Amino acid sequence: MNLQIIILAPLAVVAYFIMTDEGVAAAFHYLKELAISKIRGQWWWFTTSPTNPVVKYMIWRRSMRSAKKLKKYFDGK
């Protein structure tokens, strides 16, 4: 069989059920939204997790910058 038929046949069946039944369309929409929110959650975790070495370095750099500002402020007083 042709690879295009193998891929398009299940998609055609799913599209048929989505277009004919409102419940299936709603379930497809909710599953899509769930997948998007899971991906956003994972992306947020990867970019803010302190176990990530890049994020750990960024937190350290921000802390050192704040420490230098505070040291300069208190040495001036």
C-alpha positions as CSV (number, residue, x, y, z in Angstrom):
1,M,0.0,0.0,0.0
2,N,1.0,3.5,-0.6
3,L,2.2,5.5,2.5
4,Q,-0.2,8.3,1.7
5,I,-3.2,6.0,1.9
6,I,-2.0,4.6,5.2
7,I,-1.7,8.1,6.6
8,L,-4.8,9.7,5.0
9,A,-7.3,6.9,5.7
10,P,-7.3,7.2,9.5
11,L,-7.3,11.0,9.2
12,A,-10.3,10.8,6.9
13,V,-12.2,8.6,9.4
14,V,-11.4,10.9,12.2
15,A,-12.4,14.0,10.2
16,Y,-15.7,12.2,9.3
17,F,-16.6,11.6,12.9
18,I,-15.6,15.2,13.9
19,M,-17.8,16.7,11.2
20,T,-20.8,14.4,11.9
21,D,-21.0,14.3,15.7
22,E,-20.8,17.4,18.0
23,G,-19.6,15.3,20.9
24,V,-16.6,14.1,19.1
25,A,-15.8,17.6,17.8
26,A,-16.0,18.9,21.4
27,A,-13.8,16.1,22.7
28,F,-11.3,16.7,19.9
29,H,-11.3,20.4,20.9
30,Y,-10.8,19.7,24.6
31,L,-8.0,17.2,23.9
32,K,-6.3,19.8,21.7
33,E,-6.5,22.4,24.4
34,L,-5.3,19.9,27.0
35,A,-2.3,19.1,24.9
36,I,-1.4,22.7,24.4
37,S,-1.7,23.5,28.1
38,K,0.5,20.5,28.9
39,I,3.1,21.6,26.4
40,R,3.0,25.2,27.9
41,G,3.4,23.8,31.4
42,Q,6.4,21.7,30.3
43,W,8.0,24.7,28.6
44,W,7.5,26.8,31.7
45,W,9.0,24.1,33.9
46,F,12.1,23.8,31.6
47,T,12.7,27.5,31.5
48,T,12.2,28.2,35.3
49,S,13.3,25.0,37.0
50,P,16.3,25.6,39.3
51,T,17.6,22.1,38.4
52,N,18.3,23.4,34.9
53,P,22.0,24.6,34.9
54,V,21.2,27.5,32.5
55,V,18.4,28.7,34.8
56,K,20.6,28.2,37.8
57,Y,23.3,30.4,36.3
58,M,20.7,33.1,35.4
59,I,19.4,33.1,39.0
60,W,23.0,33.3,40.3
61,R,23.8,36.2,37.9
62,R,20.7,38.1,38.9
63,S,21.5,37.6,42.6
64,M,25.1,38.8,42.2
65,R,23.9,41.9,40.3
66,S,21.4,42.7,43.2
67,A,24.1,42.1,45.8
68,K,26.5,44.5,44.0
69,K,23.8,47.2,43.9
70,L,23.0,46.7,47.6
71,K,26.7,46.7,48.6
72,K,27.2,50.0,46.7
73,Y,24.1,51.5,48.3
74,F,25.1,50.5,51.8
75,D,28.7,51.5,51.4
76,G,27.5,55.0,50.3
77,K,25.5,55.4,53.4
